[in-house]
């Protein structure tokens, strides 16, 4: 299996504590955060990882090299300008050789069984399978909704009243045919492509995962992940 790791963001919110490297390369107990992410992918059957890189992307390539020391083959898709999530996937798609591939954010760590996405895609004949997670206040993010059959019926829905629900978990399994539908340039997967595919009747679905999740985009979360690693929770 192949996976695209989105690692091209500027990481401005974390710049106050990590200023010398891309956010996913922030050090955790002596090794980059992204090494924890790739380790989980390699342990779940991913054999090729395409790093979608931008800001100081050469630092990623210098660390992972051809990937052989980490249990996978590595490829690098560089962005000359910020392309957004869908634009970065489109750019990295030049290295996709299989009929489906995983996509995830390089600055988040999510403990989960990735094979569940493949099973859900096959059983429901999906064009894209995605993971949702529970949140105590969906008004902060935008609600994502699955029906009882596991089919996505709403995504990035604006909610004015605070309350619990499910939101996008940022992990996807996409059919390669979707690459052709992403336009060139800067495009958002979350704000443009997924809502468009839903409106066009594409079959999108998934499941809600309860595993450990963290996004190190802010200093508090970065320090929390350090503590979780030290405590053996990762």
Residue pairs with C-beta under 8 A, 6 or more apart in sequence:
1 45
1 46
1 47
1 48
1 98
1 101
1 102
2 46
2 47
2 48
2 49
2 50
2 95
2 96
2 97
2 98
2 101
2 102
3 41
3 46
3 48
3 49
3 50
3 101
3 102
3 103
3 104
4 49
4 50
4 52
4 77
4 88
4 89
4 92
4 93
4 96
4 101
4 102
4 103
4 104
5 24
5 34
5 37
5 38
5 49
5 50
5 51
5 52
5 104
5 105
5 106
6 52
6 85
6 88
6 89
6 103
6 104
6 105
6 106
7 22
7 24
7 34
7 51
7 52
7 53
7 54
7 57
7 60
7 106
7 107
8 52
8 53
8 54
8 55
8 57
8 79
8 82
8 83
8 88
9 22
9 23
9 54
9 55
9 82
9 107
10 23
10 54
10 55
10 82
11 18
11 22
11 23
11 55
11 107
11 217
13 217
13 218
13 219
14 23
14 26
14 216
14 217
14 218
14 219
14 222
16 219
17 219
17 222
17 223
18 26
18 222
21 32
21 56
21 59
22 53
22 55
22 56
22 57
22 59
22 60
23 33
23 106
23 107
23 216
23 217
24 32
24 33
24 34
24 37
24 60
24 106
24 107
25 32
25 33
25 34
25 56
25 59
25 60
25 63
26 32
26 33
26 216
26 222
27 33
28 36
28 225
28 226
28 229
29 226
29 229
29 230
32 63
33 106
33 107
33 109
33 216
33 225
34 60
34 106
34 107
35 63
35 70
36 109
36 229
36 234
37 104
37 106
37 108
37 109
38 49
38 64
38 70
38 72
39 70
39 71
40 109
40 111
41 49
41 72
41 102
41 114
42 49
42 70
42 71
42 72
43 71
44 113
44 114
44 115
45 114
45 115
46 72
46 102
46 114
47 72
47 73
48 67
48 72
48 73
48 74
48 75
48 95
49 67
49 72
49 73
49 74
49 75
50 74
50 75
50 76
50 77
50 92
50 95
50 96
51 57
51 60
51 61
51 64
51 74
51 75
51 76
51 77
51 106
52 77
52 79
52 88
52 89
52 91
52 92
53 60
53 61
53 76
53 77
53 78
53 79
54 78
54 79
54 82
54 83
54 88
57 76
57 78
57 79
60 76
61 74
61 76
64 70
64 74
65 74
66 73
66 74
67 73
67 74
75 92
75 95
77 88
77 91
77 92
77 94
77 95
79 87
79 88
79 91
81 186
82 186
83 90
83 91
83 185
83 186
83 187
84 186
84 187
84 188
84 189
85 187
85 188
85 189
85 190
86 182
86 187
86 188
86 189
86 192
86 193
87 182
87 184
87 185
87 186
87 187
89 103
89 174
89 179
89 182
89 189
90 179
90 182
90 183
90 184
90 187
93 176
93 179
93 182
96 176
96 179
98 176
99 175
99 176
99 177
100 118
100 121
100 173
100 174
100 175
100 176
101 173
101 174
101 176
102 114
102 117
102 171
102 172
102 173
102 174
103 171
103 172
103 173
103 174
103 189
104 110
104 170
104 171
104 172
105 170
105 215
107 215
107 216
107 217
108 170
108 213
108 214
108 215
108 216
109 212
109 213
109 214
109 216
109 225
109 234
110 131
110 133
110 169
110 170
110 171
110 209
110 211
110 212
110 213
111 211
111 212
111 213
112 131
112 171
112 209
112 211
114 171
114 173
116 207
116 209
117 129
117 130
117 131
117 171
117 172
117 173
117 206
117 207
118 129
118 173
120 126
120 129
120 150
120 205
120 206
120 207
121 128
121 129
121 173
121 175
121 205
124 149
124 150
124 151
124 203
124 205
125 203
126 203
126 204
126 205
126 206
127 174
127 175
127 177
127 178
127 197
127 202
127 203
127 204
128 172
128 173
128 174
128 175
128 178
128 194
128 197
128 202
128 203
128 204
128 205
129 172
129 173
129 204
129 205
129 206
130 152
130 168
130 169
130 171
130 172
130 173
130 204
130 205
130 206
131 169
131 170
131 171
131 172
131 206
131 207
131 208
131 209
132 144
132 146
132 166
132 167
132 168
132 169
132 206
132 207
132 208
132 209
133 166
133 167
133 168
133 169
133 208
133 209
133 210
133 213
134 164
134 165
134 166
134 167
134 208
134 210
135 141
135 164
135 165
135 166
135 167
136 164
137 162
137 163
137 164
138 159
138 163
138 164
138 165
138 166
138 167
139 159
139 160
139 161
139 162
139 163
141 167
141 168
142 155
142 156
142 157
142 158
142 159
142 167
142 168
143 154
143 156
143 157
143 159
143 165
143 166
143 167
144 152
144 154
144 155
144 156
144 157
144 166
144 167
144 168
145 152
145 153
145 154
145 155
145 157
145 165
145 166
146 152
146 153
146 166
146 205
146 206
146 207
146 208
147 153
149 205
150 205
150 206
150 207
151 203
151 204
151 205
152 198
152 204
152 205
152 206
155 168
155 190
155 194
155 195
155 198
155 204
156 168
156 190
156 191
156 194
156 195
159 165
166 208
168 190
169 209
169 213
171 209
172 189
178 193
178 197
178 202
181 193
181 197
182 193
187 193
194 204
197 204
198 204
212 228
212 233
212 234
214 221
214 224
214 225
214 228
215 221
216 222
216 225
225 234
228 234
